Amino acid sequence: MKNILKGKVVLVTGASRGIGRHIAIEMAKEGAAVAVNYLKDDNGAKETLALLNSEGVYAKAYKADVRNFKDAKDMIENVIKYFGKIDILVNNAGISKIGLFMDQCTADYDEIFDANFRSVFNCTNAAVKYMVDKKKGCIINISSIWGNAGASCEVLYSASKGAVNSFTKALGKELAPSNIRVNAISPGVIDTSMNSVFSNEDIKSIKDEIPMMRFGRSDEIGKLAVFLASDNASYITSQIITIDGGML
């Protein structure tokens, strides 16, 4: 599979750590030049860039708040100006928040939907205009199994990811005549720093609910993203691809 993305330019949002970082790395391993978006973690972004550079590809970091339309638009324009184009957009930036729905307020709603859905709208809206003009492109949205099934104590998070799923299905159909594919990856429980909120007992209990008896790895999400971005997935669009070890 080596270099199946050679000559491609990919922008990954929220790529200073976790799933976003590993998507960027797997794309780089396949020859893509990578634009790394992040919000606050300067050191994490530098680490991601160093890992990408070790793969021998062009990479550049963009500190931008993708919840803000102007910031997202300016970033996309700068990526196109610096790299000459944008072939693949990976909307990965997002947050999770656990708590009872009745204890949440409109500020929680705004925080979660701005990070998880508005960011997808902003970046996609800016990139699509360029892609439609070129009659090619690929958009990959990072969703969650809870966007498919819903999770107790993660109502707003589940709803925001459900919005990402519907957005993906609808936009994929709309953009298919322009040779632009839109898909989403719906991960189960992945071994990232987000799991630090769980105790060892909680982690064991969660693993017991997963038929494969383990958490997924971020690089496994990255490899799936590479497949969806490549010509090997040329007839796949408007799909929500679940990767959860059989959990649902």
KALINMO-V352417 format. One record per residue. N is the residue number from 0. BURIAL is I if it has 24 or more other ideal C-beta (glycine too) atoms within 12 Angstrom, else O. Layout:
N_BURIAL + N_BURIAL
This chain:
0_O + 1_O + 2_O + 3_I + 4_I + 5_O + 6_O + 7_I + 8_I + 9_I + 10_I + 11_I + 12_I + 13_I + 14_I + 15_I + 16_I + 17_I + 18_I + 19_I + 20_I + 21_I + 22_I + 23_I + 24_I + 25_I + 26_I + 27_I + 28_I + 29_I + 30_I + 31_I + 32_I + 33_I + 34_I + 35_I + 36_I + 37_I + 38_I + 39_O + 40_I + 41_O + 42_O + 43_I + 44_I + 45_O + 46_I + 47_I + 48_I + 49_O + 50_I + 51_I + 52_O + 53_O + 54_I + 55_O + 56_I + 57_I + 58_I + 59_I + 60_I + 61_I + 62_I + 63_I + 64_I + 65_I + 66_I + 67_O + 68_O + 69_O + 70_I + 71_I + 72_I + 73_O + 74_I + 75_I + 76_I + 77_O + 78_I + 79_I + 80_O + 81_O + 82_I + 83_O + 84_I + 85_I + 86_I + 87_I + 88_I + 89_I + 90_I + 91_I + 92_I + 93_I + 94_I + 95_I + 96_I + 97_I + 98_O + 99_O + 100_O + 101_O + 102_O + 103_O + 104_O + 105_O + 106_O + 107_I + 108_O + 109_O + 110_I + 111_I + 112_I + 113_I + 114_I + 115_I + 116_I + 117_I + 118_I + 119_I + 120_I + 121_I + 122_I + 123_I + 124_I + 125_I + 126_I + 127_I + 128_O + 129_I + 130_I + 131_O + 132_O + 133_O + 134_O + 135_I + 136_I + 137_I + 138_I + 139_I + 140_I + 141_I + 142_I + 143_I + 144_I + 145_I + 146_I + 147_I + 148_O + 149_O + 150_I + 151_O + 152_O + 153_I + 154_I + 155_I + 156_I + 157_I + 158_I + 159_I + 160_I + 161_I + 162_I + 163_I + 164_I + 165_I + 166_I + 167_I + 168_I + 169_O + 170_I + 171_I + 172_O + 173_O + 174_I + 175_I + 176_O + 177_I + 178_O + 179_I + 180_I + 181_I + 182_I + 183_I + 184_I + 185_I + 186_I + 187_I + 188_I + 189_I + 190_I + 191_I + 192_O + 193_I + 194_O + 195_O + 196_O + 197_O + 198_O + 199_O + 200_O + 201_O + 202_O + 203_O + 204_O + 205_I + 206_O + 207_O + 208_O + 209_I + 210_O + 211_O + 212_O + 213_O + 214_I + 215_I + 216_I + 217_I + 218_I + 219_I + 220_I + 221_I + 222_I + 223_I + 224_I + 225_I + 226_I + 227_I + 228_I + 229_I + 230_O + 231_O + 232_I + 233_O + 234_O + 235_I + 236_I + 237_I + 238_I + 239_I + 240_I + 241_I + 242_I + 243_I + 244_I + 245_O + 246_I + 247_O
